[in-house]
């Protein structure tokens, strides 16, 4: 699978939560991968790769993502905070992912009361 223009492959040691954030936001919005991929003007395979952490969106694609989800870029990219604030940024990003997981669980459990709690 080859990424669309605007996304780059990650190294195997990469641990960026960008893909998980995109997946959780897509789920909360009730969008399929195909729908979001069309909105972002990328292939569904590339979106799948981003969500699984195989690709990191480039700057142009990141702009489209944050605009679509109406969220600050700072929740996806640590670079603008500088190295001294990187630990704080990573903690905030983990908190954001946890909140998204809870919102996703809440939405799913309303539809299906047998939905297991998030890990």
Phi, psi and omega in degrees: 000132181250130182290152173293161175303134179104002174223148182235146178297149177261161174281161182295340180268001181292141180229038181288129179275009182306313182299319179294320178298314179298316180298315181295317178296319178298317180296314179300321180284352179073028181261144172278166176299320181298318180296313181292319179302318178297316179299319182279352181062045174227169179282153175302326178296320179293318178299317177301318178296322177295313181297328180273357179085012179279336180228148173248128180297142175285175183304317181295316179292323177300319178301317180293320180297309183293327177293315181300316182270000179052059182224157179287142177303329184301337179284345180252331189235120180281344187303327183283351182267345182082161184298321184295336180258009185297319179298316178298316179301313181298322177295317179295321179295318177297320178297317179299316178298318178298317178297316179297321178298318180295317179296320179296315178299316181300315180296318181290323183288335175293324179282323183220102182299348180269006179299126180291151179294150179292151180271000000 
